[in-house]
Amino acid sequence: MASVRPTRRIHEFAQSINGTTHGTLPTFTEEYYHPNVEWYGPAPVGELSGRRAVREGFWEPLLTAFPDLERTDYMLFGGTFEGEEWVAAAGRFVGTFEAEWLGIPATGHATWIQYGALYRVVDGRIAETRVLFDVLDVLRQAGYRAVPSLAPEVVTPGPSTRDGVVLDDGSDDGTEQTLRLVEDMIFDGLGAYDGEDLDSMRMEEYWHEDFMWYGPAGIGTTRGIDGFQEFHQGPWLKAFPDRGTGGDAVRVAQDDYCAWTAWPSGEATHLGDGLMGLPATGETVTFRVIDLWRREGHLLRENWVFIDMIDLLDQLGVDVFERLDAHPASIQR
């Protein structure tokens, strides 16, 4: 295979999804996936190993449910992490929901599936995928409300600057500045939380005053540091006061953009009541999270956050799909 930049290869992969059918899936997966690909996705799909498992466990059910599926990336950029090539992407699928997917009843309507992903590329093929789809949001669009949200749930927009798809080399200086800012924000900012005062994290040193935080269904989207603290960070830290970050975090940056994930991305004890309307369970839980940021000057201006909410709710005693199957009216709004 001729050498192609990993970002351009993933861009080609994303575009090839549009128009792919059950008949062309074997060719598609052979072309773009390494034979021993490892695929890490959200509940209830989970982990898949090898081309065939990825095709049968993910792509075939998805295309059955949404036969006119199209994918649009509003962010796509790449970089090297520990000597390996990674590409980050975020965007949405859209298609007509014609057959059930993951147990969610079809609606016959256009439906958006929002996602964030990181791909490890080896010899022009995807050797590892870490991807989170907002499955809870698909449930919401289908008319089912599993948990309340404090902030508005929206079809998340792309970067306000409309420059999130970066296919070629960027600025080394800009890339280093972005990565350093994100690392400082996580380790020196979020890591400084004293357990009581949100201001102890000094987010104004890292975030723009009109910072946009785009969260998943069940949490929603907020604006500004005050909005973020009131509608997400405060309730989240009340529920999980001892939250910590996961190890072995993959970090990719290019120009003004950065992506970050670990699998799991963190661990905490559920000690506080109220988040998503749930009482504290006292259970230790893990999070699967993919974060993407856009830097503007010396501050972070936008943050896209994908969380495996189905998996988290399951750990908190809420089996969304069991409820949907046994008592659909109980979660229908």
C-alpha positions as CSV (number, residue, x, y, z in Angstrom):
1,M,0.0,0.0,0.0
2,A,1.4,3.4,-0.9
3,S,2.2,5.6,2.0
4,V,-0.6,8.0,2.9
5,R,-0.7,10.3,5.8
6,P,-2.8,8.8,8.7
7,T,-5.1,11.8,8.8
8,R,-5.8,11.5,5.1
9,R,-6.3,7.8,5.4
10,I,-8.9,8.2,8.2
11,H,-10.5,11.0,6.1
12,E,-10.8,8.5,3.2
13,F,-12.2,5.9,5.6
14,A,-14.8,8.3,6.9
15,Q,-15.9,9.3,3.4
16,S,-16.1,5.7,2.3
17,I,-18.7,4.9,4.9
18,N,-21.1,7.0,2.9
19,G,-22.6,4.6,0.4
20,T,-21.3,1.5,2.0
21,T,-23.8,-1.4,2.0
22,H,-24.0,-4.9,3.5
23,G,-22.7,-6.2,0.1
24,T,-19.6,-4.0,0.2
25,L,-18.9,-4.3,3.9
26,P,-16.4,-7.1,3.6
27,T,-14.4,-5.1,1.1
28,F,-14.7,-2.0,3.2
29,T,-13.4,-3.7,6.4
30,E,-10.6,-5.4,4.6
31,E,-9.5,-2.1,3.0
32,Y,-9.4,0.0,6.2
33,Y,-9.0,-2.4,9.1
34,H,-5.9,-4.3,10.2
35,P,-6.6,-8.0,10.4
36,N,-6.1,-8.0,14.2
37,V,-7.9,-4.7,14.9
38,E,-8.9,-4.1,18.4
39,W,-12.2,-2.1,18.7
40,Y,-13.3,-0.5,21.9
41,G,-16.7,1.0,21.9
42,P,-19.6,2.0,24.2
43,A,-22.1,-0.3,26.0
44,P,-23.9,-2.4,24.9
45,V,-21.5,-3.2,22.1
46,G,-18.3,-3.3,24.1
47,E,-15.0,-4.7,22.8
48,L,-14.5,-6.5,19.5
49,S,-11.4,-8.2,18.1
50,G,-10.6,-8.7,14.4
51,R,-12.1,-7.5,11.2
52,R,-15.0,-10.0,11.2
53,A,-16.1,-9.2,14.7
54,V,-16.0,-5.5,13.9
55,R,-18.0,-6.0,10.7
56,E,-20.6,-8.4,12.3
57,G,-20.7,-6.8,15.8
58,F,-20.9,-3.2,14.8
59,W,-21.2,-2.3,11.1
60,E,-23.9,-4.8,10.0
61,P,-26.3,-3.9,12.8
62,L,-25.7,-0.2,12.2
63,L,-26.4,-0.4,8.5
64,T,-29.4,-2.6,9.0
65,A,-30.9,0.1,11.3
66,F,-29.7,3.1,9.2
67,P,-29.4,1.8,5.5
68,D,-28.8,5.4,4.2
69,L,-26.1,6.1,6.8
70,E,-23.8,9.1,6.2
71,R,-20.9,10.3,8.3
72,T,-19.6,13.8,8.7
73,D,-16.5,14.7,10.7
74,Y,-16.3,18.3,12.0
75,M,-12.9,17.5,13.6
76,L,-10.2,15.3,12.3
77,F,-6.5,15.7,13.2
78,G,-3.6,13.5,14.1
79,G,-0.3,13.1,15.9
80,T,2.2,10.8,17.4
81,F,1.9,9.3,20.9
82,E,4.6,7.1,22.3
83,G,6.0,6.5,18.8
84,E,2.6,5.4,17.3
85,E,0.4,7.3,14.8
86,W,-3.1,8.3,16.2
87,V,-5.9,10.2,14.5
88,A,-8.7,11.8,16.5
89,A,-12.2,12.5,15.0
90,A,-15.5,13.8,16.1
91,G,-18.8,14.4,14.3
92,R,-22.0,12.6,13.6
93,F,-23.7,9.9,11.6
94,V,-27.1,10.7,10.2
95,G,-29.6,8.2,8.7
96,T,-33.2,7.2,8.6
97,F,-33.9,4.9,11.6
98,E,-35.6,2.0,9.8
99,A,-34.9,-1.0,12.0
100,E,-34.1,-1.4,15.7
101,W,-30.6,-0.7,16.8
102,L,-29.1,-2.0,20.1
103,G,-32.7,-2.7,21.2
104,I,-33.9,0.9,20.5
105,P,-37.1,0.8,18.5
106,A,-36.9,2.3,15.0
107,T,-38.7,5.6,14.5
108,G,-38.7,6.0,10.7
109,H,-37.2,9.5,11.2
110,A,-33.8,11.0,10.5
111,T,-31.6,10.4,13.5
112,W,-28.2,11.8,14.5
113,I,-25.6,9.6,16.2
114,Q,-22.9,11.8,17.7
115,Y,-19.4,10.3,18.2
116,G,-15.8,11.0,19.2
117,A,-13.1,8.6,18.2
118,L,-9.3,7.9,18.2
119,Y,-7.7,5.6,15.7
120,R,-4.3,4.0,15.9
121,V,-3.0,3.6,12.4
122,V,-0.4,1.0,11.3
123,D,0.7,0.6,7.7
124,G,-2.3,2.6,6.5
125,R,-4.9,0.5,8.3
126,I,-6.8,0.9,11.6
127,A,-5.2,-1.3,14.2
128,E,-7.1,0.1,17.2
129,T,-10.3,2.1,17.5
130,R,-11.5,3.8,20.7
131,V,-14.9,5.3,19.9
132,L,-17.9,6.6,21.9
133,F,-21.4,7.1,20.5
134,D,-24.0,9.0,22.3
135,V,-26.4,6.1,22.6
136,L,-28.4,7.8,25.3
137,D,-29.0,10.6,22.8
138,V,-30.3,8.2,20.2
139,L,-32.8,7.0,22.9
140,R,-33.8,10.6,23.5
141,Q,-34.4,11.2,19.8
142,A,-36.5,8.0,19.7
143,G,-38.7,9.5,22.4
144,Y,-37.3,7.8,25.6
145,R,-36.1,9.6,28.6
146,A,-33.9,7.5,30.9
147,V,-32.6,10.2,33.1
148,P,-33.1,14.0,33.5
149,S,-30.5,16.5,32.2
150,L,-29.5,19.7,34.0
151,A,-28.4,21.5,30.8
152,P,-29.9,21.5,27.2
153,E,-29.3,18.4,25.1
154,V,-28.4,19.4,21.5
155,V,-27.0,18.1,18.3
156,T,-23.5,19.3,19.0
157,P,-22.0,21.8,16.6
158,G,-18.5,21.6,15.2
159,P,-15.8,24.2,16.0
160,S,-17.0,27.8,15.7
161,T,-13.9,28.5,13.5
162,R,-14.9,25.7,11.1
163,D,-11.3,24.6,10.8
164,G,-11.4,21.3,12.7
165,V,-10.4,19.0,9.8
166,V,-6.6,19.2,9.6
167,L,-5.3,16.8,7.0
168,D,-1.7,18.0,6.6
169,D,1.2,19.1,8.8
170,G,0.5,21.9,11.2
171,S,2.6,24.2,13.3
172,D,4.9,22.5,15.8
173,D,4.8,25.5,18.0
174,G,1.0,25.7,18.0
175,T,0.7,22.0,18.6
176,E,3.0,22.0,21.6
177,Q,1.2,25.0,23.0
178,T,-2.2,23.3,22.8
179,L,-0.9,20.0,24.3
180,R,0.9,21.8,27.1
181,L,-2.2,23.9,27.9
182,V,-4.5,20.8,28.1
183,E,-2.0,18.9,30.3
184,D,-1.6,21.9,32.6
185,M,-5.4,22.2,32.8
186,I,-5.8,18.6,33.7
187,F,-2.9,18.0,36.1
188,D,-2.4,21.4,37.6
189,G,-6.0,22.7,37.3
190,L,-8.5,19.9,37.8
191,G,-5.9,18.0,39.9
192,A,-5.8,20.9,42.4
193,Y,-9.4,20.4,43.5
194,D,-9.5,20.7,47.4
195,G,-12.7,18.7,47.7
196,E,-14.8,21.7,48.6
197,D,-14.3,24.8,46.5
198,L,-14.6,24.7,42.7
199,D,-12.5,27.8,42.5
200,S,-9.5,25.9,43.8
201,M,-9.1,24.5,40.3
202,R,-8.5,28.0,38.9
203,M,-10.2,27.3,35.6
204,E,-10.0,30.9,34.6
205,E,-6.3,30.3,34.0
206,Y,-7.2,27.7,31.3
207,W,-10.6,28.4,29.9
208,H,-12.0,31.4,28.0
209,E,-14.8,33.3,29.7
210,D,-17.2,32.2,27.0
211,F,-16.0,28.6,27.1
212,M,-18.4,26.2,25.4
213,W,-18.7,22.7,26.9
214,Y,-20.5,20.2,24.7
215,G,-21.6,17.2,26.8
216,P,-23.6,14.0,26.2
217,A,-27.2,13.3,26.7
218,G,-28.0,13.1,30.4
219,I,-25.6,16.1,31.1
220,G,-26.1,18.6,28.3
221,T,-24.2,21.6,27.0
222,T,-23.1,24.6,29.0
223,R,-21.5,28.0,28.3
224,G,-18.9,29.9,30.3
225,I,-17.1,28.7,33.4
226,D,-20.0,29.6,35.7
227,G,-22.4,27.6,33.5
228,F,-20.0,24.6,33.4
229,Q,-19.6,24.7,37.2
230,E,-23.3,25.1,37.9
231,F,-24.8,22.6,35.5
232,H,-22.0,19.9,35.2
233,Q,-18.8,20.2,37.3
234,G,-20.5,21.0,40.6
235,P,-23.2,18.2,40.4
236,W,-20.6,15.8,39.1
237,L,-18.1,16.4,41.9
238,K,-20.9,16.3,44.5
239,A,-21.7,12.8,43.1
240,F,-18.1,11.7,42.6
241,P,-16.0,13.8,45.1
242,D,-12.9,11.4,44.9
243,R,-12.8,11.2,41.1
244,G,-9.4,10.5,39.6
245,T,-8.0,10.2,36.1
246,G,-7.2,6.9,34.4
247,G,-3.7,5.8,33.5
248,D,-2.1,5.4,30.1
249,A,-4.0,8.3,28.6
250,V,-3.5,8.7,24.8
251,R,-2.9,12.3,23.9
252,V,-3.0,13.7,20.4
253,A,-2.6,17.3,19.4
254,Q,-2.3,19.2,16.1
255,D,-2.4,23.0,15.8
256,D,-5.2,24.3,18.0
257,Y,-6.8,20.9,18.7
258,C,-6.2,18.2,21.2
259,A,-7.8,14.9,22.0
260,W,-7.4,12.7,25.1
261,T,-8.7,9.4,26.3
262,A,-7.8,6.5,28.6
263,W,-9.7,3.2,28.8
264,P,-11.1,3.6,31.4
265,S,-10.6,7.3,31.8
266,G,-11.1,7.5,35.5
267,E,-12.5,6.0,38.7
268,A,-14.6,7.4,41.5
269,T,-17.0,6.5,44.3
270,H,-20.6,7.5,43.9
271,L,-21.1,9.3,47.3
272,G,-23.5,12.1,46.5
273,D,-27.2,12.2,45.6
274,G,-28.9,14.0,42.7
275,L,-26.8,13.6,39.6
276,M,-29.2,12.5,36.8
277,G,-31.9,12.2,39.6
278,L,-30.1,9.2,41.2
279,P,-29.4,8.5,44.9
280,A,-25.8,7.7,45.9
281,T,-25.0,4.0,45.7
282,G,-21.6,4.0,47.5
283,E,-20.3,2.0,44.5
284,T,-16.9,2.5,42.9
285,V,-17.4,3.2,39.2
286,T,-15.2,3.7,36.1
287,F,-15.7,6.2,33.3
288,R,-15.1,5.8,29.6
289,V,-14.5,9.3,28.2
290,I,-13.1,11.0,25.1
291,D,-12.3,14.7,25.3
292,L,-11.5,17.0,22.4
293,W,-10.5,20.7,22.8
294,R,-9.9,23.8,20.7
295,R,-7.4,26.4,21.9
296,E,-7.9,30.0,21.1
297,G,-4.8,32.1,22.0
298,H,-3.6,31.1,25.4
299,L,-7.0,29.7,26.6
300,L,-9.3,26.7,25.8
301,R,-12.4,27.9,23.9
302,E,-14.4,24.8,23.2
303,N,-14.5,21.3,24.6
304,W,-16.4,18.3,23.2
305,V,-17.0,15.5,25.7
306,F,-18.2,12.0,25.0
307,I,-19.0,9.7,27.9
308,D,-20.3,6.1,27.9
309,M,-23.4,7.1,29.8
310,I,-25.1,3.7,29.2
311,D,-22.1,1.9,30.9
312,L,-22.0,4.5,33.8
313,L,-25.7,4.2,34.4
314,D,-25.5,0.4,34.5
315,Q,-22.8,0.7,37.2
316,L,-25.2,3.0,39.1
317,G,-27.9,0.4,39.0
318,V,-29.9,1.7,36.0
319,D,-29.9,-0.9,33.2
320,V,-31.4,1.3,30.5
321,F,-32.0,-1.5,28.0
322,E,-33.5,-3.9,30.5
323,R,-36.0,-1.1,31.4
324,L,-36.7,-0.4,27.8
325,D,-37.4,-4.1,27.1
326,A,-39.4,-4.8,30.1
327,H,-41.1,-1.5,30.9
328,P,-40.8,0.9,27.9
329,A,-43.5,3.2,29.2
330,S,-41.5,3.8,32.4
331,I,-38.8,5.7,30.5
332,Q,-40.9,7.2,27.8
333,R,-41.3,11.0,28.0
